[in-house]
Amino acid sequence: MPLEAAPPPVDRSVLTGEAASPPASPPASPSTAGSPLTLLCAAHPAPAFAVTGMAIALAAALGRSLAGCVLVGVAVLSGQLCIGWSNDLVDMRRDIRAGRRDKPLAVGSLAPSRTAAAALGAGAVCVPLSLACGVAAGAAHLSGVAAGLAYNAVLKRTRWSWLPYALAFGLLPAFVTFGVPGRPWPPWWLMTAGALLGVGAHLTNVLPDIDADLAAGVRGLPQRLGRARSSALAVLALLAASAVLLLGPPGAFGPVGWMGLAVTATLAAAAVAVPRARRSHSRLPFLLTLALSALDLAFLLLRGTGLR
């Protein structure tokens, strides 16, 4: 649960929908501009650090030096922070109406101007850091970041809401491999698994909020499919990603591979079981998806599959 500074009272009419025109932003003053910890909480730190860690692990597996791994990490982290902060800025009015107490912008414990400055700063830093890994690598990563920003701004409300996640997760391996000597393309199975994990992550991230999203007029793919079909599709996407990642590489599929499939299947089922309670707003399904992604990568490396 994100830590929050003591928030100022929020207008009840805004939360209940009684006001004809809700305010554009929550009340904020210099004293409630937000501590660094509050600012970090608005950046969706769990997925940001999880994706960063997986990118670093993949870079290390490909033989990148310590400096190269650090460069990959800070580039990916800056992009993730930019996407996270912009997401909360775009969703601020909707979060206020929904009474989201876990959102610093919605409760007024963080100033929108400070969040916007942080998002712009992270984006500005992300560009040179990404290009420092090489033009091709930088283009791959910045395309993924642009996909995330497009999701925040427009695509999350359309039937194409899954596409930014598929692109961003699928391009992450390309960013890492394009930065090694020879700039090789990542193997097909790695990019395919990444795209499938992205689709699964999108679905599990949205599942707890489908009803609130529909009430707010957000009609992405999960909202159009409904909770039951979205849950089924999430399980299929996550299982398919694990199968591709564990079966796609060359080499014998031994006990480690079978154990990986069993554990990831369990996590995939758990990721969609939590939000079946229609009023649940738990972020556990999305966190389980991130854990599944990290576990898939760990099993891949344990198999000793050469990525170089």
C-alpha positions, 0 to 999 in steps of 0.5 A: 500500500503506498505511503501517503502524507496526511491528505486534505479533505476531499470534496464529498460532492466530487466523490459522489458525483453530485457536483455538476462540474468537478474541479480540474484538480485536487486541492494543493498548497505548498505544504502539500506539494508532496514529499519525495516518497509521495512523488515516488508512489505516484510513479507506479514504483512496483512495475517500474522497478520490476521491469528495470530489474528484468532488463538488467538481468537480461543485459547481464545474461547477454554479457554486458559489462557492469557499466552497460548493465547500469546504463540499461537500468537507468534508461529503462527506469527513467522511461518507466517513471515517465510513463507512471507519472503521466498515467496518474496525471491523465487519470487524476480527475477520474481517480478523484471521482472514484475516491482512490485513496491510494493515488497521491494526486487524487487525495491532494497530497501531491501537486500536479505541477510537481508530478508534471515536472517529474514526468517531463524530467524523466522523459528528457533524461530517458532520451539520451540514456537510451541513445547512449546504448546505440541508435537501434537500441535507443529507437527500440526503447523509446518506441516502447516508452512512446507506446506507454505514453500513447496508452495513457493519453488515448489508447487505454480508452479504445479496443487497441488498449492491449497494443502498447503493452504488447509493443513495450514488453516485446521491444524490451529484449530488442533494446537490450540485445541491440546494445551488445556488440554485433547488435543482434536481433533478439530471438523470436521466442523472446520477443513473442513471449514479451508481447504475450506477457505484456497483454497478460499484464494489461488484462490483470492490471485492469481486471480489478477496476473494470466496473469503475472504468465502465462507469467513467466511460473507459472502454478498452479491450478488457472493459469491452470483453467483460470480467469473465472473458478478460480473466480467461484471456489473461490466463491464456496469454500468461500461459502462452508466454511461459510456454513460448519462453520455456519451450522456444529456446533450443536445448533439452526441456528437462526438469527445470522446464517442467517445474517452470511451467507448473509454477508459472501456471499456478501464478497465472491462475492466481493472478486472475482469481483475486479480482473475481470479487467484483469490488476488489481493487487489489493490485495483487493480480498485476504484481503476480504477473510481474512476479511470473515474468521475473520467474520465467526469465529466471527459469530461462537462465537456469536452463543455461540457454545461451542468449548470445 
